[in-house]
Amino acid sequence: MNKYDVVVVGGGHAGVEAAHAVFRSGLKCALVTFDAEKIGQMSCNPAIGGLGKSHIVREIDAMGGIMPIATDMSGIQYRTLNTRKGFAVQALRVQCDRELYKKGIQKLLNQTDIDIFEDEVVDIVVEKDSVKGVITKTGEVLAEKTILTTGTFLNGIMYTGQDSEKGGRVGDSSSIPLSKKLYSLKLPMGRLKTGTPARIKLTSLNTSAMEEQPGDTPTPWMSLTNKVSEHQKQLSCFITRTSKATHKIIEKNIHLSAMYSGNIVGIGPRYCPSIEDKIFKFKDKDSHQIFIEPEGINKDLVYPNGISTSLPKEVQEQFILSINGMENSIIEEYGYAVEYDFIDPRSLHQTLETHFFKDFYLAGQINGTTGYEEAAAQGLMAGVNAALSIKKEGEFVLDRSEAYIGVMIDDLTTHGITEPYRMFTSRAEHRLLLSQSNAEQRLLRKAHKIKLVDDERMAAFCQDEEEYKKFVTNILEKTKVTEFTNKKKELIKLSEKKSIATILTRPDIDENTIFETTKENKKHLARAAVEIKYKGYIEKQLREIHKNKKQNHKKIPTNFSYANLSGLSNEVVEKLLKAKPETIGSASKIEGVTPAAINLILVMLKKEEIQKAHA
Amino acid sequence: MSIVFALATPAAKSAICIFRVSGEGCLKSLNELIEKPLDGHRVFGVRPIYFKKRLLDTVGVISFKGPESYTGEDSFEVYAHGGLGVMSLFVDLFKSAGFDEAPPGEFTKRAFLNGKLSLNEAEAVVDVIDSSAEEDVFLSSQSLSGEFSKAVVGFAEDIDFIRVRVEGEIDFSDEGEDFLDGSLFNDLDNLISRFDLFVGGCLNKKNRLVKNKVLFVGPVNSGKSSVFNRLLGFERALVSNIPGTTRDLIESEVFYNDLSFSIFDSAGLRETDDLIEAKGMALAVDEIGSVDVVVGVFEKNDPVVMAQFSEMAKNKIYIRVLNKIDLGGSGVTGFDCCLSAKTGEGFDFFKAALIDAFAAEDSHSSTYLVRERHISLFGESVLSLKGALGRLKKAEAIELAAEDLKIARSCLDEIVGFKSSDDLLGDIFSTFCIGK
């Protein structure tokens, strides 16, 4: 059997992004999955992006990843959320044709030299303290590095009412021997839960009784690479609501729900509650919103987002028929809850390599996250770090101040999780610096340095940046005007001539009316308007970041003995021991750790350094 | 590391005061402050310094390029005139340049981290940090039950509740929930006025604390100025053996054990036809009404004179000091302290007596000990809240109001503790029904 540089276990969003990152890094990768036809499958709702998540997708885009491209190959509705709430929190959500998305991913993988094995991984090959590949049902795949991206498949069990079935997704099996193996190694593991709603025939719905939600015009793009030249046909989503009757049916039958009957031990996400949870925990609300998302262009199927459930099939049918516009629903597939294993992400380095085995990386839901975007980003980071390690080119770790991906991995590895982790913009303390529109400015140069993006794209990017600079200095700073129109369409006369750059600092300005723009200029103007208006806040955040940069990057050895520090309370010591922060920066983000405690740690670290030097 | 500054000389009126500044990039900032750069390092230069476009002072400056400095970082020192007003303006100037006030032990800590100190010296650093941490712990634990801290925790919770709604509106805008109903403006408005009132109260407390005043009185040439100077540790009042050389009240500030107080020296009280001195004496008599502690300095026990001064200091805490014991005045009765300004003998006891006097005076307000730094943090917090309200009312991008609110909350972190984003999200989930 061939020996590979990297073997990736799993063909979901984390797995494919990991494998492709290894390929872009110029190394040879194998990908092992149950069913090659299901590679790139969207298991839950057919959408990519959304609040906090489109930021991640654009970051993946800036690092040459494939998720954004497949999104554009399959996007059937594009909507920008939070348009009036500020540029940094704006987010693009794309409804995708489930089938076309999967095909898109598979097509992109086919353009590489990644070897795909259809097999089940039953064991990992451990030599001393390092993992050297995997054992499958039919043989073995050896590699320098192993990346595990098992998603919901690791000991996955699906629940509908009182019935349960082994599997990570309807129609698929579950990785049970591998789970047993990992448990036998006494790794820090736990159970998590997520759920999905029934799937319903579009033609059985009365959409005219619902609110129609069309996409943006003109249709935007998720990827900024221009690799997809034409949009798919665009469709609308629909919005409806649960009725009082719906709530009554669910209340009456709640004891039959798998989640309420005590069968499920795993913890579910609070922000993605089942309809049972919503009705039970918010009794005073008499209606909940449901998004009807089309599954595809030629597909007579919708995903009713907002009513995920583990009630028995007949109850599901009853309550669905009580919803406005869904009275004649034909259910194609029933909803279910799925419970699966995860490994405590505090046992990971920021490179996503594990503390307990060398050359062993974990990415995606196995680390306790939820969401395609979160998984894909981890896959990319694990893939590139595995490759860099083989090439002995160091590590690729993103800071909290430069990427949402950095925030996520730092959160996971420092604080661990108490529920499936998903991204929100409020998790990023430097939110104003991290917009979905400036991901390339933040990350492209870095990604180019480690060959994640090619020279051609880098050159195009640099040229664009050059043009932007020229636009600001030659046009915005030099063009002077004596009047402008504000947002209320009033003409404001100025007492003296002022440059457009100066006028853009006013909060009441509508930059689109200030002068005639070409298409290229329009893009630059939008960016300049933001950069000028937010200058004060951005500078403040940058100062914050630079203030302790050197100190924040200082590493804390894994075996650092906090207990020996006089002056730290037991509570703080316990928190530090639990979190095992890798850097001073991570330590300072732990609740209850004061600046004085950080000072003590710094002094002790230096002391150990000196002692070592003298030893 | 960030740029920090500290006053290296006592915060007392003096001929000159010295500020130390250290941190990466501070030399660049220095050049912006003094306009004409120094000719090299470790070179002394005299430069005018402007603040808000007005001449602040003409100062001596010396710069050190790291690692050839005490901390091992780029550093500089400023030698300015030693008025209290000048000092506080320099503090403002440095803050506006983006420098932070150095916490206790910071310069030494940096020196150690940059390899400028030995291991033994490091132990001392740990002690300094330890004690400041202890003090913080003490303050916060004391305040847990205290009125003061309860109030601050309350404000933090109020800010959190507003943040829950604003962050909810940003992160869950497509959920069909109404986060920003009309009550938000009211709640925020109300919070601002309550917080504003509280900060005003803190300032009053602080002023009370700082204005603890000591007045030195005594017969002509009893050595008031010498005692005063010895107490402060350096020459201040004009001292001579010609009676009546102290012609004016001299105000200064001294800090002991976290208490700060002012000292007034006054001309000896006697009948005089020297107009200037008469004015000084009148000031002293006026002043007695507003002081907390009166120190009477005498060179002998003259019952008539002593009674005269006791009468003057009635209703005040009055410490009677016998000076010049080096000249052989021991064994004299009727005094609280016996000392010699010339040799320093007896001063430890005198200082302790002064501190006791203030402790007695201040015991009723000790749970309300507010630090200057906390007051300025509260001020910043209120300012940010006002910014947020303004932006919300003008319907500007809500993410900026969210940023203002985040800053407002972070100002209270030191007292209330850091609120993690995960906690904030938890509050959103338990308050609103969210999720598809």
Interface residues (C-beta under 8 A of the other chain):
Chain A: N45 G50 L51 G52 L81 N82 R84 K85 G86 F87 A88 V89 R93 P269 R270 Y271 C272 P273 K278 K281 F282 K285 H288 Q289 F291 N305 G306 S308 D411 H415 F424 T425 S426 R427 E429 R431 L432 P507 Y534 Y537 R543 K547 N548 K550 Q551 S566 G567 S569 K589 E591 G592 T594 P595 A596 A597 N599 L600 L602 V603 K606 K607 I610 Q611
Chain B: M1 S2 E24 G98 P103 G105 K109 F112 L113 G115 L119 A122 V125 V126 I129 D130 S132 A133 E134 D136 V137 E167 E169 I170 D171 F172 S173 D174 E175 G176 K394 E396 A397 I398 E399 L400 A402 E403 K406 E414 G417 F418 S420 S421 D422 D423 L424 L425 G426 F429 C433 I434 G435 K436
